[in-house]
Amino acid sequence: MELVVAVAIAVGIAGIIVPVLPGTLLVLGAVLVWALEIGTSTAWAVFAACALLLVGGSIVKYLVPGRRLKASGVPNRTLVAGGVLAFVGFFVIPLVGMFIGFVLGVYAAERARVGGAQAWPSTMAALRAVGVSILIELVAAFLATVVWVVGVTAT
């Protein structure tokens, strides 16, 4: 049972790094399945701790980069343009097209908004914010994984 849960957690973490799968939900779901199977109070405490870490990480991953983007002057519509082209890029060039599409979408939106000279610095600010967001979510998932491993050894 623990091996299946560990694989699901690993797939969830991979889904955070390559955002094709709902990584945080996979990690949380895997720990929930484990807690249901084990059924002890320790297992449920582990699940609660993991849920707090993952929900907290999901909240922080939007707050911190959002503040950085506002400080650098990148509007939300730029990120929407990047998201739309990332979606299109995913189907045009599977997997890597999502990243290429995001960068091109952000750059095109910023070029239209501020002109060529300022478009690249704005694009880099948006990419840094997305990177910070992924890093925050990844740290939360790793911490939840550590809590789960401690819980497995305790039960």
N, C-alpha and C positions, 0 to 999 in steps of 0.2 A: 504493500500500500504506500509506504513512504517513498519508494522509488518512483511510482507513478506521479505522486504529488510533486516530488523534486523535479521531474521532467516537465510537468505543467508549469511550475514556477520558473524553470529555465526558459521555457518557451515564452512565458509572460515577460521576462526580463529582455529577451530578444525582441519582443514586440514593442518594448519601450525604446530600444535603440533604433530599430527599423520600424517606424510606426505604421505597420500594416495590420497588426493584431492589437486588440485592446489589452495592452500589457498589464496595467494595474489591475484590471478586472480579472484577468487570468490568474494572477498571483493571489488575489483575495479569494477567488473562487476555489483555487486549489487548497488553500489553507482551510476554507470552510468545509470542503469535502473531507479533509483530514479530521477536523474537529467533530464533524458529524459521525465519522467512522469510529473515532476513539471514544468520544462521548464523556470524557472525564472533565472535572472542573478545571484542571490544568490546561486541557486542550481548548476549552472555551475561553480561558484567560489569554492563552496564546493567540487565539483568533481575534479577541477584542483588542489586544495590543497591536496586532498586525493591521487590523482595520483602522485603528487610530493613526498609525504611521502612514498608511496608504492614503487615507482621506486627507490627513494633514498635508502630505506631500502634494496631493492633487490641488489643494487650495493654494498652497505656497507657489506651486509651479505657474499659476496664473498671476498672482499678485506681484512677485518680484520682477519677472520680465516685463510685465505691463507697465510698471513704474519706470523701468529703464527706457522703454520705448517712448513713453510720454515725455521723459526728460530729453530724449534725443529728437523729439518732434516727428516721429514716424506715426502716421494715423492708422487706425484699425482697418480702413479700407485698403491700405497697402497690403496688410496681412491677408485680407480676404482675397485680393488679386493673386497673391502668392499661393494661397490654399486652392483656389480654383485651377490655376495652372499646374499645381502639384497633382491634383486629381486627374486632370487631362494627361499630364506627363506619365502618370502611373500606367495608363492604358496604351499610350503611344510607345513608350520605351519602358517595358516592365521593370519595376523596382527602382532603378536609378533615375528613371524619368520623373519620379516624384520629387527627388531632390533638385534635379535640373529645372523642372517646372516651377518649383517654389522660388528658386533664385531668380529665374527669368521673370516670373510674375511680379516679384517685389521690385526688381530693378526697373521693369517697364512702368510700373505704377509710380515709382519715385521719379523716374525720368520725365514722365508726363507732369508730375506735380511740381518738381523743383528744378528740372533741367538736368542736362548731362553732367555738369561738374559736381553737383551735390548728390546725384543719384547713387553713386557707388558707396560713399560713406553712410548714407541712409540704409542701403542694402546690407552693408556689413553690420550696422547696429541691429537690424532686424534678425540677421543670422546669429549674432551673438546672443540675442534675447531668446531665440528658439533653442540654441545650444544650452543656455542656462536652464531653460524650462525642462529639457530632456535630462540634464544632469540632476536637477532636483528630484524629478520623478524616479530616476534611476537610484539615487541614494535612498529614497524612501523604500523602494522595492528591495534593495540590498539589506536595509535594516530590518524590514519585515521578514526577509529570508533568514537572517541571523536569529531573530526571535523564534521563528518556526523551528530551526535546527536545535536551538536550546530546548524548546518544548518537546521535540522528538526525543532528545536524550533524557529528558526528565520524566517521560511517560513510559 
